Amino acid sequence: MYSVLIVDDHAMFRQGLKLMLKADTRFQVIGEAGDGEEALAFIEKVLPALAILDVALPKMNGIDVVRSVVSRKIYTKCIMLTMHEEPEIVLSAMEAGAMGYILKGHTFDYFEVALQTVMEGGKFTSPRITAMIQDAGLRRSKGNETLTNREQEILSLIARGKTNKEIADQLSISIRTVEAHRSTIMRKLRIKSHAGLIHYAMQKNILSMK
């Protein structure tokens, strides 16, 4: 039986997933977490076999949790279960060390196949997600280190002093999505500070974007 940690900032979703997994004797939910920091602390202490994480989480996003788990050589396998299907976010999660990337719109039967595949040592993504990864990876392999249009748009707004909430409202996306994009931008550009983002935006004339 595989021990499982469920990480999502919506308690009702965690409870629903827990009830569904309870019917599968291969898995035992041993914990829940509502934010990334809580999840990482649980993983370090309890060492579950599997962690199921959303991308957009308070305090620390799911991708950074995965990256921390891998860098600390913790052998908990991580699967992303999320609504986010932007290619750069998907690729960032897989590059960080996620063993699977599943969209919340899939059926539970499909999700169970993903869990079993990962626990048997494989990686699992849906055909659509796989195509996204291949396309984004091809663009990177050609030396395209530029940000996506959405990332440039968000960086431009950050450089203009907009808060995450203001950016989310202007682009009609969630604050968690803005945070995930910000993390991806900083990782891709190897920038570690807000001031660094502004300096980069000024150098590349990204501030001129409408």
SEKOLBA-628167 format. One line per 10 residues: number of its first residue (from 1); for each residue x, y, z of C-alpha. Coordinates in nm, 2 decimals. Example, Ala and Ser with C-alpha at 12.3 -4.5 7.8 and 13.67 -1.06 7.14 Angstrom:
<rs>
1> 1.23 -0.45 0.78  1.37 -0.11 0.71
</rs>
This chain:
<rs>
1> 0.00 0.00 0.00  0.14 0.34 -0.10  0.12 0.63 0.15  -0.02 0.95 0.00  -0.01 1.32 0.08  -0.28 1.54 -0.08  -0.19 1.91 -0.13  -0.45 2.16 -0.24  -0.57 2.49 -0.09  -0.93 2.39 -0.13
11> -1.04 2.17 0.16  -1.34 2.04 -0.02  -1.13 1.92 -0.31  -0.89 1.75 -0.07  -1.18 1.57 0.10  -1.33 1.46 -0.22  -1.00 1.32 -0.35  -0.94 1.15 -0.02  -1.28 0.97 -0.04  -1.21 0.85 -0.39
21> -0.87 0.72 -0.30  -1.01 0.54 0.00  -1.19 0.30 -0.23  -0.86 0.20 -0.39  -0.67 -0.04 -0.16  -0.34 0.04 -0.32  -0.33 0.38 -0.17  -0.36 0.52 0.18  -0.40 0.90 0.24  -0.19 0.97 0.55
31> -0.20 1.35 0.54  -0.33 1.67 0.38  -0.18 2.02 0.34  -0.33 2.35 0.23  -0.01 2.53 0.13  0.34 2.46 0.00  0.53 2.52 0.31  0.31 2.29 0.51  0.34 2.02 0.24  0.72 2.04 0.23
41> 0.74 2.01 0.61  0.51 1.71 0.61  0.71 1.54 0.33  1.04 1.60 0.51  0.91 1.46 0.84  0.68 1.17 0.73  0.83 1.07 0.38  0.51 0.97 0.21  0.55 0.75 -0.10  0.35 0.99 -0.31
51> 0.26 1.36 -0.30  -0.03 1.49 -0.51  0.01 1.87 -0.55  -0.17 2.16 -0.72  0.06 2.40 -0.90  -0.09 2.72 -0.74  -0.05 2.70 -0.37  -0.02 2.97 -0.09  0.33 3.04 0.06  0.52 2.81 -0.18
61> 0.39 2.70 -0.52  0.37 2.33 -0.61  0.66 2.34 -0.85  0.89 2.48 -0.59  0.78 2.21 -0.35  0.88 1.95 -0.61  1.21 2.12 -0.67  1.29 2.12 -0.30  1.20 1.76 -0.26  1.43 1.66 -0.55
71> 1.72 1.88 -0.43  1.70 1.74 -0.08  1.71 1.39 -0.23  1.38 1.29 -0.07  1.23 0.99 -0.25  0.87 1.10 -0.23  0.73 1.09 -0.59  0.54 1.40 -0.69  0.24 1.43 -0.92  0.08 1.76 -1.02
81> -0.30 1.76 -1.02  -0.41 2.10 -1.14  -0.62 2.31 -1.38  -0.31 2.49 -1.52  -0.22 2.37 -1.87  0.01 2.65 -1.99  0.30 2.49 -2.17  0.58 2.67 -1.97  0.42 2.58 -1.64  0.39 2.22 -1.75
91> 0.75 2.20 -1.87  0.87 2.37 -1.55  0.69 2.12 -1.33  0.84 1.82 -1.52  1.19 1.98 -1.53  1.16 2.03 -1.15  1.11 1.66 -1.11  0.74 1.60 -1.12  0.67 1.24 -1.22  0.32 1.32 -1.36
101> 0.11 1.61 -1.47  -0.27 1.55 -1.47  -0.55 1.80 -1.53  -0.84 1.81 -1.29  -1.08 1.76 -1.57  -0.98 1.40 -1.62  -1.19 1.11 -1.48  -1.08 0.94 -1.16  -1.02 0.61 -1.35  -0.77 0.80 -1.57
111> -0.61 0.95 -1.26  -0.57 0.60 -1.10  -0.38 0.48 -1.40  -0.15 0.78 -1.37  -0.09 0.71 -1.00  -0.01 0.34 -1.06  0.22 0.43 -1.35  0.42 0.67 -1.14  0.44 0.43 -0.84  0.58 0.16 -1.08
121> 0.86 0.39 -1.18  0.72 0.56 -1.49  0.61 0.91 -1.58  0.26 1.00 -1.68  0.11 1.29 -1.88  -0.20 1.30 -2.10  -0.13 1.30 -2.48  -0.23 1.67 -2.49  0.02 1.75 -2.21  0.29 1.54 -2.37
131> 0.25 1.74 -2.69  0.28 2.06 -2.50  0.60 1.94 -2.33  0.75 1.84 -2.66  0.66 2.17 -2.83  0.80 2.38 -2.54  1.11 2.16 -2.52  1.17 2.20 -2.90  1.15 2.58 -2.87  1.40 2.58 -2.59
141> 1.64 2.34 -2.77  1.65 2.59 -3.06  1.79 2.84 -2.82  1.48 3.04 -2.76  1.55 3.18 -2.42  1.29 3.46 -2.45  0.98 3.47 -2.23  0.65 3.37 -2.37  0.41 3.65 -2.46  0.21 3.59 -2.14
151> 0.53 3.60 -1.93  0.65 3.92 -2.10  0.31 4.07 -2.03  0.32 3.98 -1.66  0.68 4.10 -1.63  0.59 4.43 -1.78  0.31 4.47 -1.53  0.54 4.37 -1.24  0.80 4.63 -1.36  0.53 4.89 -1.36
161> 0.47 4.83 -0.99  0.15 4.63 -1.02  0.07 4.39 -0.73  -0.01 4.02 -0.80  -0.38 4.10 -0.73  -0.38 4.39 -0.97  -0.21 4.18 -1.24  -0.46 3.90 -1.18  -0.76 4.14 -1.21  -0.62 4.30 -1.53
171> -0.55 3.97 -1.70  -0.86 3.79 -1.57  -0.65 3.51 -1.41  -0.60 3.39 -1.05  -0.34 3.54 -0.81  -0.20 3.19 -0.78  -0.15 3.18 -1.16  0.04 3.51 -1.14  0.26 3.37 -0.87  0.33 3.06 -1.07
181> 0.43 3.27 -1.37  0.64 3.50 -1.16  0.83 3.20 -1.03  0.88 3.06 -1.38  1.00 3.40 -1.51  1.26 3.43 -1.23  1.38 3.08 -1.28  1.42 3.11 -1.66  1.60 3.45 -1.62  1.80 3.33 -1.32
191> 1.69 3.64 -1.14  1.63 3.63 -0.76  1.49 3.97 -0.67  1.21 4.20 -0.76  1.46 4.47 -0.84  1.64 4.23 -1.08  1.31 4.18 -1.27  1.26 4.55 -1.31  1.62 4.60 -1.43  1.58 4.32 -1.69
201> 1.25 4.46 -1.81  1.42 4.80 -1.86  1.71 4.65 -2.04  1.49 4.45 -2.28  1.24 4.73 -2.33  0.96 4.51 -2.20  0.82 4.81 -2.01  0.71 4.95 -2.35  0.46 4.66 -2.40  0.10 4.76 -2.39
</rs>
